[in-house]
Amino acid sequence: MTYLITGATGNVGSLVVESLIGRGERPRVFVRDRQKAIARYGDRVDLFVGDLADMTTIKPALTGADSLLLVTSGHELAAQDEAAAKAAKAAGVTHLVKLSSYDAREQNVGTGVWHAAGEAAIRASGIAYTFVQPSGFMSNALFWARSIKAEGVVRTATGDGKIPFIHPQDIADVATEALLFEAYRGSSLPITGHEALSYAEMAGR
């Protein structure tokens, strides 16, 4: 099997790449920054450079690939999901794993609106899919560092609301399993941390 990983120098994609390498695979990586990828992976991967904003640049990477991990972000992610799914199917890719969001299950919360539209487009393309739907990334708490250092505070608009944040490594482990095993094809996999916490509770720990 040949695995193509987008977002391969990012938060989750890089961990999936390392997991595949650790299993003896030689994945393909699709990145915007060649030097960053070389610095991280050396010659352990097959490197392709491009941008999902220009779908023609991913076509060489798709040719001969069996499975694709699709990592998209921003308000244009649904359009990128649709274009990538169509390009992957046309290239003969048999399975697409999308890093989605738990909020896509609600379809009216935060980025869930965009991810739900992306999921729908992938389904409509006819390619076999798996949607990995994590709750909030625990690593996002690192963005609190500046206000904590400068003012000793964490600001949030969530009140007493609680979220079961999840570590990026756990997300990557699920995405890797989804790529490797056919049993997950056609599935949506909602994943969360083991405990829902408020921001106050997290700051207190």
Wavefront OBJ file of the C-alpha trace (Angstrom):
o trace
v 0.000 0.000 0.000
v 1.104 3.543 -0.746
v -0.070 6.204 1.702
v -0.202 9.910 0.844
v -0.317 12.310 3.791
v -1.294 15.958 3.407
v -0.578 18.392 6.217
v 2.515 16.278 6.767
v 4.468 18.895 8.725
v 1.453 19.906 10.812
v 0.127 18.984 14.205
v -1.529 15.653 13.359
v -0.228 14.844 9.886
v 3.380 14.747 11.072
v 2.492 12.258 13.802
v 0.732 10.025 11.270
v 3.807 10.113 9.049
v 6.049 9.123 11.961
v 3.652 6.339 12.933
v 3.676 4.904 9.406
v 7.467 5.101 9.248
v 7.633 3.319 12.586
v 5.584 0.500 11.084
v 8.064 0.081 8.264
v 6.146 2.078 5.672
v 7.561 4.742 3.367
v 4.723 7.264 3.071
v 4.359 10.016 0.544
v 4.068 13.509 1.999
v 2.451 16.509 0.337
v 3.751 19.785 1.762
v 4.107 23.451 0.930
v 7.568 23.821 2.474
v 10.136 21.425 1.002
v 12.956 22.369 3.372
v 10.787 21.960 6.461
v 9.827 18.465 5.328
v 13.413 17.506 4.536
v 14.558 18.767 7.935
v 11.909 16.641 9.646
v 11.981 13.436 7.616
v 15.223 13.353 5.669
v 15.059 10.568 3.106
v 12.476 8.466 4.968
v 9.557 9.664 2.820
v 8.709 10.396 -0.789
v 8.322 14.161 -0.979
v 5.837 16.093 -3.110
v 5.471 19.866 -2.956
v 2.327 21.840 -3.667
v -0.732 23.474 -2.201
v -4.312 22.224 -1.897
v -5.401 25.681 -3.039
v -4.079 24.595 -6.459
v -5.340 21.056 -6.955
v -3.191 20.498 -10.051
v -0.140 20.370 -7.780
v -1.313 17.275 -5.909
v -1.979 15.161 -8.999
v 1.581 13.768 -9.252
v 1.417 12.720 -5.609
v -1.937 10.998 -6.103
v -0.749 8.940 -9.059
v -0.080 5.427 -7.785
v -1.278 6.157 -4.246
v -3.733 3.803 -2.553
v -4.874 5.822 0.484
v -4.989 9.537 1.222
v -5.035 11.376 4.545
v -6.709 14.703 3.819
v -6.053 17.560 6.242
v -7.735 20.854 5.345
v -8.518 24.016 7.283
v -10.084 27.436 6.888
v -13.308 28.605 5.337
v -12.462 27.054 1.956
v -11.901 23.557 3.327
v -15.168 22.130 1.957
v -14.239 23.144 -1.584
v -10.767 21.681 -1.106
v -12.273 18.455 0.252
v -14.517 18.170 -2.794
v -11.720 18.845 -5.270
v -9.305 16.494 -3.505
v -11.856 13.684 -3.358
v -12.597 13.979 -7.067
v -8.902 14.135 -7.959
v -8.100 11.160 -5.734
v -10.872 9.036 -7.223
v -9.817 9.944 -10.747
v -6.222 8.935 -9.920
v -7.318 5.521 -8.659
v -6.953 6.178 -4.918
v -9.230 3.681 -3.181
v -9.602 5.221 0.286
v -9.711 8.760 1.674
v -9.348 9.482 5.392
v -10.465 13.003 6.289
v -9.405 14.751 9.479
v -12.761 16.298 10.320
v -14.277 17.629 13.554
v -16.606 16.350 16.237
v -18.649 19.486 15.563
v -19.420 18.204 12.048
v -21.911 15.874 13.725
v -23.934 18.926 14.805
v -23.383 20.743 11.493
v -24.106 24.150 13.019
v -21.280 24.650 15.499
v -17.986 26.420 14.804
v -15.909 24.892 12.015
v -18.289 21.932 12.073
v -20.323 23.725 9.401
v -17.368 23.644 7.016
v -16.371 20.090 7.887
v -19.927 18.789 7.489
v -20.025 20.282 3.990
v -16.647 18.704 3.236
v -17.825 15.317 4.443
v -20.924 15.580 2.259
v -18.810 16.400 -0.783
v -16.535 13.430 -0.152
v -19.512 11.086 0.183
v -20.929 12.439 -3.070
v -17.651 11.789 -4.907
v -18.113 8.033 -4.505
v -14.652 7.382 -3.046
v -14.420 5.088 -0.013
v -13.946 7.274 3.048
v -13.350 7.391 6.780
v -14.001 10.549 8.788
v -11.939 11.051 11.940
v -13.883 13.513 14.100
v -11.882 14.716 17.114
v -13.134 17.078 19.775
v -10.983 20.085 20.724
v -7.202 19.654 20.489
v -5.564 19.669 23.914
v -2.515 21.285 22.323
v -4.566 24.438 21.705
v -4.024 25.197 25.392
v -0.485 26.181 24.441
v -1.952 29.387 23.004
v -2.723 30.428 26.589
v 0.977 30.766 27.338
v 1.292 34.419 26.375
v -1.551 35.720 28.556
v -0.505 33.458 31.425
v 3.076 34.737 31.307
v 2.092 38.371 30.835
v -0.981 38.636 33.071
v -1.484 35.368 34.901
v -4.911 34.860 33.299
v -6.689 32.622 30.791
v -9.482 34.298 28.843
v -12.387 32.348 27.381
v -15.968 32.897 26.290
v -17.083 29.369 27.161
v -18.259 30.072 30.715
v -18.809 26.805 32.568
v -19.035 24.798 29.345
v -16.942 21.651 29.274
v -15.053 20.001 26.429
v -13.360 16.568 26.387
v -10.123 17.783 24.793
v -7.932 15.188 23.105
v -4.190 14.950 22.532
v -2.984 15.195 18.893
v -1.110 11.895 19.291
v -4.380 10.121 20.073
v -5.952 11.693 16.993
v -3.006 10.603 14.874
v -3.199 7.057 16.233
v -6.837 6.788 15.158
v -6.094 8.310 11.737
v -3.248 5.832 11.236
v -5.473 2.886 12.107
v -8.123 4.208 9.710
v -5.547 4.323 6.920
v -4.234 0.848 7.601
v -7.400 -1.186 8.126
v -10.326 -1.599 5.745
v -12.733 -2.251 8.620
v -13.102 1.503 9.145
v -14.107 2.340 5.583
v -17.479 4.044 5.378
v -17.277 5.045 9.049
v -17.362 8.305 10.967
v -15.183 8.012 14.060
v -15.980 10.577 16.787
v -13.131 10.682 19.298
v -12.671 12.642 22.507
v -10.488 12.867 25.563
v -11.448 10.766 28.563
v -12.860 13.666 30.615
v -14.844 16.825 29.814
v -13.323 19.860 31.527
v -14.073 23.560 31.688
v -11.327 26.054 30.920
v -11.208 26.935 34.613
v -10.699 23.283 35.523
v -7.951 22.893 32.936
v -6.199 26.055 34.102
v -6.426 24.802 37.679
v -4.619 21.581 36.831
l 1 2 3 4 5 6 7 8 9 10 11 12 13 14 15 16 17 18 19 20 21 22 23 24 25 26 27 28 29 30 31 32 33 34 35 36 37 38 39 40 41 42 43 44 45 46 47 48 49 50 51 52 53 54 55 56 57 58 59 60 61 62 63 64 65 66 67 68 69 70 71 72 73 74 75 76 77 78 79 80 81 82 83 84 85 86 87 88 89 90 91 92 93 94 95 96 97 98 99 100 101 102 103 104 105 106 107 108 109 110 111 112 113 114 115 116 117 118 119 120 121 122 123 124 125 126 127 128 129 130 131 132 133 134 135 136 137 138 139 140 141 142 143 144 145 146 147 148 149 150 151 152 153 154 155 156 157 158 159 160 161 162 163 164 165 166 167 168 169 170 171 172 173 174 175 176 177 178 179 180 181 182 183 184 185 186 187 188 189 190 191 192 193 194 195 196 197 198 199 200 201 202 203 204 205
